[in-house]
Each structure stands twice: as structure tokens, then as C-alpha cells.
Amino acid sequence: MDGLNTFKSKPEGGTTKRKLLLKSNVPKLKKIKQDFLTDLTLDSHECHDILAPVRKSFHFPVSSSYYEFTKVQAIFNPVLSAKYMERRREMILAGYSNSQLAEMFAFIPVENLSKVERFCQEGIRCGNQQFSGLGVSHMAVHLCKHADIVYASRPKVGEKILLVVKTIKGKMKTVLCKNVGVQLKPTPNYDCHIAKPNVDQATQLAPHMLLYTTQIFVYEYSDFKIVDHPRQVLPYAVVFYINKEPQPVIPKPITSTPQSHPMSSVVPPLSSTQRSSSSETDEGMSTQLKNIVQQVISGYSRPSDNDTTYAPSSSNNKNTTQKCVKIKEDYGRALITILRTPPMVIKLMK
């Protein structure tokens, strides 16, 4: 019986030959790309639950006015979620305390959308940061505790992408944060490195050192080997935002005091009539004020140290005290008059 791939032909010589038929190539089905991202509206409850820890993590209070969130996407990968829960169960069986099992949000800056897709599909791979101050950079995942401190230098103005992850604290090892080139390997029986507080350290740190001291150096051991993708790090959301340039503070102009509520301690500005010619101002002044001004100009307002006119006598004479108060009042009015009198008028009065 003839097969599917061959057939028999009997030529005139009587011999039978088998000829192979060409096999048809069945096209392979392309792997369906699974979408792990879900767009959220900015006013939704789910979006609020994501942005709330982002804002709360800001290290600098002014950062809330420089960050404008434009888009938020939730991440759900069932495979990564199952590994995350599996790692949590292992920690519970290992006797981890409740504080060590506590979850926290952390952040990773992302350069482009292709990396976002890879993180959502595969998880976060060790060595996501080139340099580190907490250990060998390619042996752990670097997470940022503050959403406004995710770059080793001052970020440029423009659109940015921030990956929000959930992680389990686990057992933390405090290490001394050093500059680049740290050769400290992940510590066995621990889950992460954090910077040791240093009270002698200067408050003003360089941008890269500020980043290193606020990061978490997360890793996982399996059979004495470092796991490429630590299971206790789970991608949670993607946040798109605009880093705005700080606006300079412009001082408000000083406005004049309303006439309905004048201040007694402030000399009001000169009116147009007071800034007229010297002759008109001289004629308008009262004789009493002119005398007071002349007395002040001639030295009446600055008596000698031996003059007892401004001070009561040792006998506390009542008349002397009243005279002292009267002279002080005249002196105050004279000063205000001088301030409001044009220089030309004072020159003529001399």
C-alpha cells in the first residue's frame, strides 16, 4: 500500500522505483504576547493607592510641587506573583519575625518602555545598576527607598518613567556605605544590605552618595549561589511623570498702607502739594511747627549731657517731669515734620 510520502511507479523495464514526495511545512504559531499592564485613570481608587506611597516616600518636601504624574499602569504577572508568595512562605517557615516579613514599596528608574516590558515579564535581574556603595553591583538588585532620589546626579527636566515594586524586608545587614568600587559580596543568611547611619558624616552629600545611602541592596541565595532574579522583589506599577523645573520665587511688591487704616509708626509719603515749590510750602506751614523745626535745626533737639531739660531732677519735681514729656512730644513731631519737609524749605528756614 502506498504511503503518504512515497508512491510507486513501474517503468517499462519492470523495475519499481520509489519517489519521495515533498513534505509541506506547517507554519509555527507565534507565541502570543501576554499583556501584564493595565491602564488606570488618575482619579481612580487603584491609582490613588499607587501614588500615595510614591508621594509619601519623598525625601524632600518640595518634590511634591516638582512632580506631575501623567499616567499610571498596574502590573500583574501571575508567575512572578506566585514566586513572590512562595518566597514569603519560605521566610515564614524559616522563623522570620513580623517586622522582617513586612512589605515595603521601593522604586527603580527606567529609561525606556522596552525595559518596562522586560521587567514585567521576567522580573528584576541582579545588576540593574552599574555602580553601588553597598556591595558588588552585579550580585544584587538595587532599590530606591525615596521616589525623588533615584538618580546618581541631578535629573534633567522632562518626562520620566518610574517602576514601583513591592519587596519583603527580610533580614537586613547594615554596612558602611562607601564610594564606587565596593567589593562586599552579599552576606549569607541575610536578604539585603542597607547603609549604616553615620553621625559623623557630613549632612551635604554628593548626589551619588545620597543615592547609595538611601538604597536597598536586595539578593537571594539558593544552594550557596546568587539567584539572578530575587523572588522577594515584585513589579507592582509603572508611573509616568514630568520632572518640572523649579520656578524662581518672585517677591511680592510692597503695597502702600490703605488710607482707611493708617499706621501711626509709618511716615506717609509726601503728597503732590507738599512737593510743590518751596515758597508755597513755607507759606502753608503753621508758625508753631516752624518754630519747632528751627529749634531742632539749631540744636535744641540734641542737648548736652549736662542739660537737665530732658530728664527729671533728683527731687522728682512734678513740673519738671511734665516739661520733659512736653519737650519729647514736640521733639517727635519735629522729626516727623523734618522728614516730610522738602530740603529746600529747611535750607530757607536756616
Secondary structure, DSSP 8 states (H G I E B T S, - for coil): ---SSEEEE--TTS--EEEE----------------EEEE-TTSHHHHHHHHHHHHT-SSTTHHHHEEEEEEEEE--HHHHHHHHHHHHHHHHTT--TTTT-EEEEEEEESSHHHHHHHHHH---TT-SS--SSS-GGGSEEEES-TT--SSS---SEEEEEEEEEEE--SEEEE---SS-------TT-SEEEE---TTS-SS--HHHHHHHTEEEE--EETTEE-SS-TTEEEEEEEEEEE---------------TTS--TTS-----TTTTS-HHHHHHHS-HHHHHHHHHHHTTTTS--TT--SSS--TT--HHHHHHHHHHHHHHHHHHHHHHHS-HHHHHHH-
